Amino acid sequence: MDYRLPEGSCDCHFHIYGPFDRFPPGNEGRFTAAKPFTIEDAFAIWDKLGITRGVIVHAVGSGDDNAVTYDALRRYPDRLRAVAILRPDVSDRRLDELTDVGFKAVRVTMIRQDGKRVSTLGTSYDDLVKLAPRIAERGWHAQLWIESSDLAAAAAELEKLPLNYVIDHMSRTMADKGHDHPDFRAFTDRLKTGRYWTKISGADRNTRVGRPYADTAPFMRAIVQTAPDQVVWGSDWPHVGHSAETMPDLQDLLRLLHDCVPDEATRRKILIANPARLYNF
């Protein structure tokens, strides 16, 4: 069975790269794109899946000018919103330009896996502290690339900032940690406050056993059962960093979504209503 999503569905986490003659690729280590993946390439996939709208997460290696993403938003304002990479010295004028074209958040790199840093690129927590008042007054939130135990440790300081938070990839908790782990439970409890959101994405990043990612299903179910109003979905296309052997099939990811969210009304909330509210479509 091939899954197709309802009209108005939103892919709330994907990346674009290129064309390289206009937007040269940056070095992101193992997450470096091997070829261009343009916004038009994304649209071609969306057309097959029924996706109408999306949120570009600007790739950390593509530069803090956010140029490739800015260009896409400028050309397709009704279909796209975006998450930026920022430096603290970004000008007010540039922040206003990004806001006007549809940027809604800054992505903050705080990610560790198995106790080791996955990436140090992009906007840091210290950068966020400096940026917070300026982005808050423009209605932005912070999207945190962070694991659930590190979120538990950082939450008290984060909550002093005048921001709401979207947590990447189900809190990037590896599946063998267990969905009953106290730090994962604390993360899902934070969703109930209304100040936190999460993306049920990244199953292919969080799995320990590979496709079809059954070991990540308990985490997705726990999130949706706890706070369905604070959840959006994302594909994480084009899945940079995977080998040919581990590259996800989007149908596997959609099957996981339907298995974990069997209620159609709840799926429509996650795919349509929640993104419209979070990203102001």
ZAVEXLUM-31466 format. One line per 2 residues: number of its first residue (from 1); their letters; for each residue x negated, y, z negated of N, C-alpha, C. Coordinates in Angstrom, 2 decimals. Layout:
REM residues N
NUM) A) X/Y/Z/X/Y/Z/X/Y/Z | ...
REM end
This chain:
REM residues 281
1) MD) -0.84/-1.20/0.00/0.00/0.00/0.00/-0.88/1.25/0.00 | -0.60/2.16/0.92/-1.28/3.44/0.94/-0.41/4.48/0.23
3) YR) -1.01/5.20/-0.67/-0.28/6.19/-1.47/-0.31/7.54/-0.78 | 0.81/8.22/-0.82/0.93/9.58/-0.32/1.59/10.41/-1.41
5) LP) 1.06/11.59/-1.66/1.53/12.42/-2.75/2.67/13.33/-2.30 | 3.50/13.80/-3.24/4.65/14.64/-2.87/4.22/16.02/-2.38
7) EG) 5.04/16.60/-1.54/4.80/17.94/-1.02/4.57/18.92/-2.17 | 3.53/19.75/-2.02/3.19/20.70/-3.07/2.12/20.21/-4.02
9) SC) 1.64/18.96/-3.84/0.62/18.42/-4.73/-0.69/19.19/-4.61 | -1.43/19.23/-5.71/-2.65/20.02/-5.78/-3.82/19.14/-6.22
11) DC) -4.90/19.19/-5.46/-6.17/18.57/-5.85/-6.96/19.61/-6.63 | -7.02/19.45/-7.93/-7.56/20.49/-8.80/-9.06/20.37/-9.07
13) HF) -9.74/19.47/-8.36/-11.19/19.37/-8.54/-11.81/18.75/-7.29 | -12.38/19.61/-6.44/-13.14/19.13/-5.30/-14.20/20.17/-4.97
15) HI) -15.16/19.78/-4.14/-16.29/20.65/-3.81/-16.40/20.77/-2.30 | -16.98/21.87/-1.84/-17.27/22.03/-0.41/-18.74/22.42/-0.24
17) YG) -19.27/22.05/0.94/-20.66/22.31/1.27/-20.75/22.65/2.76 | -21.31/23.82/3.07/-21.54/24.17/4.46/-20.35/24.82/5.13
19) PF) -20.48/25.04/6.48/-21.54/24.58/7.39/-22.92/25.10/6.96 | -23.93/24.25/7.13/-25.25/24.56/6.60/-25.94/25.71/7.33
21) DR) -25.51/26.02/8.57/-26.12/27.16/9.25/-25.68/28.48/8.63 | -24.54/28.47/7.94/-24.04/29.67/7.25/-24.27/29.61/5.75
23) FP) -24.14/28.42/5.21/-24.26/28.24/3.75/-25.23/27.09/3.49 | -26.53/27.38/3.44/-27.54/26.32/3.30/-27.34/25.54/2.00
25) PG) -27.66/24.24/2.03/-27.47/23.42/0.84/-28.50/23.75/-0.23 | -28.09/23.66/-1.48/-29.01/23.83/-2.59/-29.48/22.48/-3.10
27) NE) -30.45/22.49/-3.98/-30.97/21.26/-4.57/-30.25/21.00/-5.88 | -29.45/19.94/-5.91/-28.75/19.56/-7.12/-29.21/18.19/-7.63
29) GR) -30.45/17.82/-7.28/-30.92/16.51/-7.68/-30.08/15.42/-7.03 | -29.64/14.47/-7.82/-28.87/13.36/-7.25/-27.48/13.78/-6.78
31) FT) -27.05/14.99/-7.15/-25.75/15.48/-6.70/-25.85/16.35/-5.43 | -26.99/16.35/-4.77/-27.17/17.14/-3.55/-26.37/16.52/-2.41
33) AA) -25.62/17.34/-1.69/-24.84/16.86/-0.55/-25.77/16.51/0.61 | -25.59/15.31/1.17/-26.44/14.85/2.26/-26.03/15.42/3.61
35) KP) -24.80/15.92/3.70/-24.30/16.50/4.95/-23.24/17.52/4.59 | -22.81/18.34/5.54/-21.77/19.32/5.23/-20.43/18.64/4.94
37) FT) -19.71/19.20/4.00/-18.32/18.84/3.73/-17.56/20.15/3.63 | -16.93/20.55/4.70/-16.33/21.88/4.78/-14.90/21.89/4.28
39) IE) -14.35/23.08/4.13/-12.95/23.18/3.70/-12.03/22.55/4.73 | -12.38/22.67/5.99/-11.55/22.03/7.02/-11.61/20.51/6.93
41) DA) -12.76/19.97/6.55/-12.85/18.52/6.30/-11.92/18.10/5.16 | -11.88/18.92/4.13/-10.97/18.63/3.01/-9.52/18.66/3.47
43) FA) -9.17/19.67/4.25/-7.79/19.78/4.73/-7.39/18.55/5.55 | -8.30/18.02/6.34/-7.98/16.84/7.16/-7.64/15.64/6.27
45) IW) -8.34/15.51/5.17/-8.04/14.43/4.22/-6.72/14.71/3.51 | -6.54/15.96/3.10/-5.28/16.32/2.43/-4.07/15.98/3.29
47) DK) -4.18/16.26/4.59/-3.05/16.01/5.49/-2.64/14.55/5.48 | -3.60/13.66/5.32/-3.31/12.22/5.28/-2.68/11.80/3.95
49) LG) -3.01/12.54/2.89/-2.58/12.15/1.54/-1.37/12.93/1.04 | -0.99/13.99/1.74/0.15/14.80/1.31/-0.22/15.94/0.39
51) IT) -1.51/16.22/0.23/-1.95/17.31/-0.65/-1.77/18.64/0.06 | -1.24/19.62/-0.64/-0.95/20.93/-0.06/-1.93/21.99/-0.50
53) RG) -2.37/21.91/-1.76/-3.18/22.97/-2.36/-4.37/22.36/-3.08 | -5.34/23.24/-3.40/-6.49/22.73/-4.11/-7.29/23.80/-4.82
55) VI) -8.13/23.33/-5.73/-9.00/24.19/-6.52/-10.44/23.78/-6.25 | -11.17/24.64/-5.56/-12.58/24.38/-5.28/-13.39/24.64/-6.55
57) VH) -14.18/23.65/-6.94/-15.14/23.85/-8.02/-16.48/24.13/-7.35 | -16.92/25.36/-7.43/-18.13/25.76/-6.71/-19.31/24.91/-7.18
59) AV) -20.02/24.32/-6.24/-21.12/23.43/-6.56/-22.27/24.19/-7.20 | -22.86/23.61/-8.24/-23.88/24.34/-9.00/-25.10/24.66/-8.16
61) GS) -25.36/23.85/-7.12/-26.52/24.13/-6.28/-26.27/25.10/-5.16 | -25.03/25.55/-5.01/-24.68/26.41/-3.88/-24.87/27.89/-4.17
63) GD) -25.36/28.22/-5.36/-25.73/29.60/-5.64/-24.68/30.36/-6.40 | -25.15/31.28/-7.26/-24.21/32.04/-8.07/-23.60/33.22/-7.31
65) DN) -23.88/33.33/-6.00/-23.12/34.29/-5.19/-21.75/33.73/-4.83 | -21.56/32.41/-5.02/-20.27/31.74/-4.76/-19.80/31.94/-3.32
67) AV) -20.74/32.11/-2.38/-20.40/32.58/-1.04/-19.55/31.59/-0.26 | -19.90/30.30/-0.28/-19.16/29.34/0.53/-17.71/29.23/0.03
69) TY) -17.54/29.29/-1.27/-16.20/29.19/-1.85/-15.42/30.49/-1.63 | -16.08/31.61/-1.79/-15.44/32.91/-1.54/-14.91/32.97/-0.11
71) DA) -15.70/32.50/0.83/-15.30/32.51/2.24/-14.04/31.66/2.46 | -13.99/30.49/1.84/-12.82/29.62/2.00/-11.57/30.26/1.41
73) LR) -11.67/30.86/0.24/-10.52/31.51/-0.38/-10.04/32.70/0.43 | -10.98/33.43/0.98/-10.61/34.60/1.78/-9.80/34.17/3.01
75) RY) -10.15/33.02/3.58/-9.47/32.56/4.80/-8.17/31.81/4.52 | -8.05/31.19/3.35/-6.86/30.38/3.05/-6.30/30.74/1.68
77) PD) -5.86/31.97/1.50/-5.48/32.44/0.16/-4.27/31.72/-0.43 | -3.37/31.22/0.39/-2.17/30.57/-0.13/-2.42/29.15/-0.60
79) RL) -3.47/28.53/-0.10/-3.71/27.12/-0.37/-4.77/26.88/-1.43 | -5.57/27.90/-1.75/-6.77/27.65/-2.54/-6.90/28.57/-3.75
81) RA) -7.45/28.02/-4.82/-8.00/28.76/-5.95/-9.40/28.19/-6.19 | -10.13/28.77/-7.15/-11.50/28.30/-7.31/-12.04/28.55/-8.71
83) VA) -13.12/27.81/-8.99/-13.89/27.92/-10.23/-15.31/28.32/-9.84 | -15.84/29.36/-10.48/-17.11/29.97/-10.08/-18.28/29.48/-10.92
85) IL) -19.47/29.72/-10.40/-20.71/29.71/-11.17/-21.12/31.16/-11.35 | -21.38/31.59/-12.57/-21.70/33.00/-12.84/-22.98/33.12/-13.65
87) RP) -23.65/34.26/-13.46/-24.72/34.70/-14.34/-24.21/35.86/-15.20 | -24.76/36.04/-16.38/-24.25/37.11/-17.25/-24.38/38.50/-16.66
89) DV) -25.33/38.70/-15.73/-25.53/40.04/-15.17/-24.66/40.29/-13.93 | -23.69/39.42/-13.65/-22.79/39.68/-12.53/-22.09/41.02/-12.75
91) SD) -21.95/41.78/-11.69/-21.38/43.12/-11.82/-19.87/43.05/-12.01 | -19.31/44.09/-12.60/-17.85/44.18/-12.72/-17.21/44.20/-11.34
93) RR) -17.85/44.87/-10.40/-17.30/44.92/-9.05/-17.20/43.52/-8.46 | -18.26/42.72/-8.62/-18.22/41.37/-8.07/-17.19/40.52/-8.80
95) LD) -17.10/40.64/-10.10/-16.07/39.91/-10.83/-14.68/40.26/-10.33 | -14.44/41.51/-10.06/-13.15/41.94/-9.53/-12.90/41.35/-8.14
97) EL) -13.94/41.32/-7.31/-13.80/40.72/-5.98/-13.46/39.24/-6.07 | -14.14/38.54/-6.95/-13.86/37.11/-7.13/-12.44/36.90/-7.65
99) TD) -12.03/37.72/-8.59/-10.68/37.61/-9.14/-9.64/37.86/-8.06 | -9.84/38.88/-7.28/-8.85/39.26/-6.27/-8.67/38.18/-5.20
101) VG) -9.73/37.43/-4.92/-9.64/36.43/-3.86/-9.13/35.08/-4.37 | -9.08/34.90/-5.71/-8.47/33.69/-6.25/-9.32/32.85/-7.17
103) FK) -10.47/33.36/-7.62/-11.22/32.64/-8.65/-10.50/32.78/-9.99 | -10.42/31.66/-10.72/-9.66/31.63/-11.97/-10.47/31.21/-13.18
105) AV) -11.73/30.81/-12.97/-12.49/30.25/-14.09/-13.97/30.23/-13.75 | -14.77/30.01/-14.78/-16.19/29.75/-14.63/-16.46/28.33/-15.14
107) RV) -17.31/27.60/-14.40/-17.66/26.25/-14.85/-18.95/26.31/-15.66 | -18.92/25.69/-16.83/-20.02/25.77/-17.79/-20.65/24.38/-17.95
109) TM) -21.96/24.30/-17.73/-22.68/23.03/-17.79/-23.12/22.75/-19.22 | -22.49/21.75/-19.84/-22.85/21.33/-21.20/-22.94/19.80/-21.25
111) IR) -23.21/19.18/-20.10/-23.00/17.75/-19.96/-24.23/16.93/-20.35 | -23.98/15.93/-21.20/-24.96/14.89/-21.51/-24.26/13.54/-21.36
113) QD) -25.02/12.55/-20.94/-24.51/11.19/-20.86/-25.51/10.27/-21.53 | -25.03/9.42/-22.41/-25.90/8.53/-23.17/-27.01/9.32/-23.86
115) GK) -26.65/10.52/-24.33/-27.58/11.35/-25.07/-28.56/12.14/-24.24 | -28.49/12.03/-22.91/-29.43/12.71/-22.03/-28.70/13.72/-21.16
117) RV) -29.33/14.85/-20.94/-28.74/15.88/-20.09/-28.58/15.36/-18.66 | -27.41/15.55/-18.10/-27.15/15.16/-16.72/-27.59/16.26/-15.77
119) ST) -27.36/17.51/-16.17/-27.72/18.66/-15.34/-27.95/19.86/-16.24 | -28.88/20.70/-15.82/-29.11/21.98/-16.51/-28.81/23.15/-15.58
121) LG) -28.26/22.86/-14.41/-27.96/23.91/-13.44/-26.64/24.59/-13.77 | -26.44/25.76/-13.18/-25.15/26.44/-13.31/-25.11/27.39/-14.49
123) TS) -23.89/27.65/-14.96/-23.65/28.57/-16.07/-23.79/27.83/-17.39 | -24.58/28.37/-18.30/-24.82/27.71/-19.59/-23.84/28.22/-20.65
125) YD) -23.84/27.54/-21.80/-23.01/28.01/-22.91/-23.42/29.41/-23.35 | -24.72/29.68/-23.41/-25.18/31.02/-23.80/-24.70/32.07/-22.79
127) DL) -24.71/31.69/-21.51/-24.16/32.60/-20.49/-22.68/32.86/-20.76 | -21.94/31.81/-21.11/-20.51/31.95/-21.34/-20.23/32.92/-22.48
129) VK) -21.00/32.83/-23.55/-20.79/33.73/-24.69/-20.90/35.19/-24.23 | -21.86/35.47/-23.37/-22.04/36.83/-22.87/-20.93/37.24/-21.90
131) LA) -20.45/36.29/-21.13/-19.45/36.58/-20.11/-18.02/36.63/-20.66 | -17.78/35.97/-21.78/-16.41/35.70/-22.24/-15.50/36.93/-22.28
133) PR) -15.90/38.06/-22.87/-14.97/39.20/-22.91/-14.58/39.71/-21.54 | -15.53/39.69/-20.61/-15.28/40.24/-19.28/-14.39/39.33/-18.46
135) IA) -14.58/38.01/-18.56/-13.70/37.13/-17.78/-12.34/36.99/-18.44 | -12.30/37.09/-19.77/-11.01/37.00/-20.46/-10.09/38.14/-20.04
137) ER) -10.63/39.33/-19.92/-9.77/40.47/-19.56/-9.28/40.38/-18.12 | -9.88/39.50/-17.33/-9.43/39.27/-15.96/-8.55/38.03/-15.85
139) GW) -8.23/37.42/-16.98/-7.33/36.28/-16.98/-7.97/34.94/-16.66 | -9.29/34.88/-16.70/-9.98/33.63/-16.40/-10.02/32.72/-17.62
141) HA) -10.26/31.44/-17.37/-10.57/30.49/-18.42/-11.97/29.91/-18.18 | -12.44/29.07/-19.07/-13.71/28.38/-18.90/-13.45/26.90/-18.66
143) QL) -14.08/26.38/-17.63/-14.02/24.95/-17.35/-15.31/24.32/-17.85 | -15.19/23.38/-18.77/-16.35/22.83/-19.44/-16.68/21.44/-18.91
145) WI) -17.91/21.31/-18.43/-18.47/20.01/-18.04/-19.16/19.48/-19.28 | -18.41/18.68/-20.07/-18.87/18.33/-21.41/-18.28/16.98/-21.80
147) ES) -19.04/16.23/-22.61/-18.59/14.93/-23.10/-17.87/15.12/-24.43 | -16.99/14.19/-24.77/-16.08/14.40/-25.89/-16.81/14.60/-27.23
149) SD) -17.90/13.90/-27.47/-18.61/14.10/-28.74/-19.29/15.45/-28.80 | -19.81/15.92/-27.67/-20.39/17.26/-27.64/-19.31/18.33/-27.75
151) LA) -18.12/18.06/-27.22/-17.01/18.99/-27.40/-16.62/19.06/-28.88 | -16.59/17.92/-29.54/-16.25/17.91/-30.97/-17.24/18.77/-31.76
153) AA) -18.52/18.71/-31.38/-19.53/19.48/-32.09/-19.46/20.97/-31.77 | -19.03/21.30/-30.55/-19.06/22.70/-30.09/-17.74/23.43/-30.30
155) AA) -16.67/22.73/-30.59/-15.33/23.32/-30.54/-15.17/24.52/-31.47 | -15.71/24.44/-32.67/-15.52/25.55/-33.62/-16.09/26.85/-33.06
157) EL) -17.25/26.78/-32.42/-17.83/27.99/-31.83/-17.09/28.39/-30.56 | -16.71/27.44/-29.75/-15.95/27.75/-28.53/-14.66/28.48/-28.87
159) EK) -14.01/28.06/-29.91/-12.70/28.62/-30.23/-12.78/30.01/-30.83 | -13.99/30.49/-31.09/-14.16/31.89/-31.49/-14.13/32.83/-30.28
161) LP) -14.33/32.28/-29.10/-14.31/33.09/-27.89/-12.87/33.31/-27.43 | -12.59/34.40/-26.74/-11.20/34.74/-26.36/-10.76/34.04/-25.08
163) LN) -10.93/32.70/-25.05/-10.71/31.96/-23.81/-9.91/30.68/-24.07 | -9.24/30.22/-23.02/-8.72/28.87/-22.97/-9.71/28.01/-22.20
165) YV) -9.55/26.67/-22.31/-10.54/25.75/-21.77/-9.90/24.64/-20.96 | -10.54/24.31/-19.84/-10.20/23.13/-19.06/-11.39/22.19/-19.14
167) ID) -11.16/20.95/-19.56/-12.23/19.98/-19.76/-12.30/19.05/-18.55 | -13.48/19.04/-17.92/-13.71/18.21/-16.73/-13.53/16.73/-17.01
169) HM) -13.02/16.01/-16.01/-13.16/14.56/-15.89/-12.83/13.79/-17.16 | -11.67/14.12/-17.77/-11.20/13.37/-18.94/-12.21/13.39/-20.08
171) SR) -12.94/14.48/-20.18/-14.01/14.72/-21.17/-15.25/13.89/-20.90 | -15.35/13.37/-19.69/-16.58/12.68/-19.22/-17.04/11.59/-20.18
173) TM) -16.06/10.98/-20.87/-16.37/9.93/-21.84/-16.53/8.59/-21.14 | -17.69/7.98/-21.27/-17.93/6.70/-20.62/-17.01/5.63/-21.21
175) AD) -16.54/4.74/-20.33/-15.43/3.85/-20.70/-15.77/2.91/-21.85 | -17.04/2.52/-21.96/-17.36/1.57/-23.03/-17.40/2.23/-24.41
177) KG) -17.25/3.54/-24.47/-17.17/4.21/-25.76/-15.84/3.90/-26.45 | -14.82/3.66/-25.64/-13.52/3.29/-26.19/-12.61/4.49/-26.39
179) HD) -11.35/4.34/-25.97/-10.42/5.47/-26.07/-9.94/5.71/-27.49 | -10.30/4.79/-28.41/-9.98/5.01/-29.82/-11.12/5.69/-30.58
181) HP) -12.19/6.04/-29.89/-13.30/6.71/-30.56/-12.81/8.02/-31.18 | -13.21/8.35/-32.40/-12.70/9.56/-33.05/-12.92/10.84/-32.25
183) DF) -14.02/10.94/-31.53/-14.26/12.17/-30.78/-13.37/12.26/-29.54 | -13.04/11.13/-28.93/-12.09/11.17/-27.82/-10.69/11.49/-28.34
185) RA) -10.32/10.92/-29.47/-9.01/11.23/-30.06/-8.93/12.71/-30.44 | -10.03/13.25/-30.94/-10.05/14.68/-31.30/-9.86/15.54/-30.05
187) FT) -10.46/15.11/-28.95/-10.27/15.82/-27.68/-8.81/15.80/-27.24 | -8.17/14.65/-27.28/-6.76/14.60/-26.87/-5.89/15.41/-27.82
189) DR) -6.22/15.42/-29.09/-5.46/16.24/-30.04/-5.57/17.73/-29.70 | -6.73/18.14/-29.23/-6.89/19.57/-28.88/-5.96/19.96/-27.73
191) LK) -5.66/19.02/-26.86/-4.75/19.33/-25.76/-3.38/19.76/-26.28 | -2.99/19.24/-27.43/-1.67/19.57/-27.98/-1.58/21.00/-28.48
193) TG) -2.72/21.67/-28.65/-2.69/23.05/-29.14/-2.26/24.03/-28.05 | -2.32/23.61/-26.78/-2.00/24.50/-25.67/-3.17/25.34/-25.22
195) RY) -4.25/25.33/-25.97/-5.42/26.13/-25.59/-6.37/25.34/-24.69 | -6.21/24.04/-24.67/-7.05/23.17/-23.86/-6.20/22.47/-22.80
197) WT) -6.83/22.25/-21.64/-6.30/21.42/-20.56/-7.37/20.39/-20.21 | -6.99/19.39/-19.42/-8.00/18.50/-18.86/-7.59/18.05/-17.48
199) KI) -8.58/17.54/-16.75/-8.36/16.98/-15.42/-8.50/15.46/-15.51 | -7.44/14.76/-15.09/-7.56/13.31/-15.01/-8.22/13.01/-13.66
201) SG) -9.53/13.12/-13.71/-10.41/12.93/-12.55/-11.67/12.25/-13.05 | -12.54/11.89/-12.10/-13.84/11.36/-12.49/-13.84/9.94/-12.99
203) AD) -12.81/9.16/-12.69/-12.83/7.75/-13.12/-14.07/7.04/-12.60 | -14.48/7.39/-11.39/-15.66/6.77/-10.78/-16.94/7.20/-11.48
205) RN) -16.90/8.32/-12.21/-18.06/8.77/-12.99/-18.09/8.11/-14.38 | -16.92/7.83/-14.92/-16.80/7.36/-16.31/-16.80/5.85/-16.45
207) TR) -16.60/5.14/-15.35/-16.52/3.69/-15.39/-17.88/3.06/-15.71 | -17.82/1.90/-16.35/-19.02/1.08/-16.51/-18.96/-0.16/-15.61
209) VG) -17.80/-0.40/-14.99/-17.64/-1.65/-14.22/-17.40/-1.40/-12.73 | -17.20/-0.17/-12.33/-16.99/0.12/-10.92/-15.53/0.03/-10.49
211) RP) -15.32/0.18/-9.18/-13.96/0.19/-8.66/-13.27/-1.13/-8.94 | -11.96/-1.11/-9.19/-11.03/0.04/-9.11/-10.87/0.80/-10.42
213) YA) -11.90/0.77/-11.28/-12.00/1.66/-12.44/-10.98/1.34/-13.54 | -10.66/0.06/-13.67/-9.65/-0.34/-14.66/-10.07/0.02/-16.08
215) DT) -11.37/0.08/-16.34/-11.81/0.37/-17.71/-11.56/1.82/-18.10 | -11.27/2.69/-17.13/-10.96/4.09/-17.45/-9.47/4.33/-17.68
217) AP) -8.64/3.35/-17.32/-7.20/3.55/-17.42/-6.71/3.87/-18.83 | -7.22/3.22/-19.89/-6.73/3.57/-21.23/-6.97/5.03/-21.59
219) FM) -8.03/5.62/-21.10/-8.33/7.02/-21.37/-7.30/7.92/-20.67 | -7.03/7.62/-19.41/-6.07/8.42/-18.66/-4.68/8.32/-19.29
221) RA) -4.29/7.11/-19.67/-2.98/6.93/-20.29/-2.89/7.69/-21.62 | -3.94/7.64/-22.40/-3.94/8.33/-23.70/-3.78/9.83/-23.51
223) IV) -4.45/10.39/-22.52/-4.35/11.83/-22.24/-2.93/12.20/-21.84 | -2.37/11.45/-20.91/-1.05/11.79/-20.38/0.02/11.61/-21.45
225) QT) -0.10/10.57/-22.25/0.88/10.34/-23.31/0.81/11.42/-24.39 | -0.37/11.96/-24.61/-0.55/12.95/-25.68/-0.05/14.32/-25.28
227) AP) -0.37/14.76/-24.06/-0.09/16.16/-23.68/0.13/16.29/-22.18 | 1.24/15.74/-21.66/1.45/15.78/-20.21/1.55/17.18/-19.62
229) DQ) 1.88/18.17/-20.44/1.98/19.54/-19.94/0.63/20.21/-19.76 | -0.44/19.57/-20.24/-1.78/20.18/-20.22/-2.74/19.42/-19.32
231) VV) -2.21/18.71/-18.35/-3.00/17.81/-17.51/-2.80/18.16/-16.04 | -3.92/18.18/-15.29/-3.87/18.26/-13.84/-4.72/17.12/-13.28
233) WG) -4.61/16.89/-11.96/-5.32/15.79/-11.31/-6.31/16.35/-10.30 | -7.43/15.63/-10.12/-8.39/16.01/-9.10/-9.08/14.80/-8.50
235) SD) -9.48/14.93/-7.24/-10.13/13.83/-6.53/-11.63/13.76/-6.77 | -12.25/14.90/-7.02/-13.71/15.05/-7.09/-14.37/14.79/-5.73
237) WP) -13.61/14.84/-4.65/-14.18/14.72/-3.29/-15.23/15.81/-3.10 | -16.31/15.54/-2.38/-16.66/14.34/-1.60/-17.53/13.34/-2.36
239) HV) -17.49/13.34/-3.68/-18.11/12.29/-4.49/-19.64/12.25/-4.31 | -20.25/13.42/-4.31/-21.71/13.47/-4.17/-22.37/12.73/-5.34
241) GH) -23.51/12.16/-5.05/-24.25/11.41/-6.06/-24.01/9.92/-6.02 | -22.99/9.49/-5.29/-22.73/8.06/-5.16/-23.55/7.46/-4.02
243) SA) -23.86/6.19/-4.14/-24.45/5.44/-3.03/-23.33/4.92/-2.14 | -23.70/4.39/-1.00/-22.69/3.81/-0.12/-21.93/2.68/-0.82
245) ET) -22.60/1.97/-1.71/-21.96/0.83/-2.39/-20.97/1.30/-3.46 | -21.21/2.44/-4.09/-20.35/2.89/-5.18/-19.38/4.01/-4.77
247) MP) -19.43/4.43/-3.51/-18.59/5.54/-3.05/-17.11/5.22/-3.28 | -16.38/6.10/-3.97/-14.95/5.84/-4.23/-14.12/5.88/-2.95
249) DL) -13.07/5.10/-2.96/-12.01/5.18/-1.97/-10.88/5.98/-2.60 | -10.42/7.01/-1.91/-9.36/7.85/-2.49/-8.10/7.05/-2.80
251) QD) -7.84/6.01/-2.04/-6.66/5.20/-2.35/-6.81/4.47/-3.68 | -8.04/4.08/-4.04/-8.25/3.49/-5.37/-7.93/4.51/-6.46
253) LL) -8.35/5.76/-6.25/-8.09/6.79/-7.25/-6.60/7.11/-7.34 | -5.90/7.10/-6.22/-4.46/7.34/-6.25/-3.71/6.17/-6.87
255) RL) -4.18/4.96/-6.63/-3.57/3.79/-7.27/-3.72/3.87/-8.78 | -4.90/4.27/-9.24/-5.11/4.44/-10.67/-4.17/5.48/-11.25
257) LH) -4.00/6.59/-10.55/-3.07/7.62/-11.00/-1.66/7.05/-11.14 | -1.18/6.33/-10.14/0.18/5.79/-10.19/0.31/4.71/-11.26
259) DC) -0.73/3.91/-11.46/-0.68/2.89/-12.51/-0.61/3.52/-13.91 | -1.36/4.60/-14.09/-1.44/5.21/-15.42/-0.32/6.20/-15.68
261) VP) 0.28/6.71/-14.61/1.39/7.67/-14.73/2.54/7.12/-13.88 | 3.22/6.06/-14.35/4.25/5.42/-13.53/5.53/6.24/-13.39
263) DE) 5.75/7.17/-14.31/6.96/7.98/-14.27/6.82/9.08/-13.21 | 7.73/9.09/-12.25/7.61/10.04/-11.14/7.71/11.49/-11.60
265) AT) 8.58/11.77/-12.52/8.74/13.15/-13.00/7.46/13.65/-13.66 | 6.80/12.78/-14.42/5.54/13.17/-15.06/4.45/13.37/-14.02
267) RR) 4.41/12.49/-13.02/3.42/12.67/-11.94/3.63/13.99/-11.22 | 4.86/14.33/-10.93/5.12/15.58/-10.24/4.71/16.78/-11.10
269) KI) 4.90/16.65/-12.40/4.46/17.72/-13.30/2.95/17.90/-13.18 | 2.22/16.78/-13.22/0.76/16.83/-13.19/0.24/17.29/-11.83
271) LI) 0.92/16.90/-10.77/0.46/17.20/-9.42/0.92/18.56/-8.90 | 2.06/19.06/-9.39/2.65/20.25/-8.80/2.86/21.37/-9.82
273) AN) 3.65/21.10/-10.84/4.05/22.17/-11.77/2.89/22.66/-12.63 | 2.13/21.74/-13.21/1.03/22.17/-14.07/-0.04/22.96/-13.33
275) PA) -0.48/22.52/-12.13/-1.44/23.34/-11.39/-0.92/24.73/-11.04 | 0.37/24.79/-10.69/0.93/26.10/-10.36/0.86/27.04/-11.55
277) RL) 1.08/26.50/-12.74/1.04/27.31/-13.95/-0.40/27.67/-14.34 | -1.30/26.72/-14.24/-2.68/26.96/-14.66/-3.42/27.89/-13.71
279) YN) -3.20/27.70/-12.42/-3.98/28.43/-11.41/-3.19/29.52/-10.69 | -1.94/29.70/-11.11/-1.13/30.80/-10.58/-0.95/30.71/-9.06
281) F) -0.54/29.53/-8.60/-0.18/29.38/-7.19/1.17/30.04/-6.93
REM end
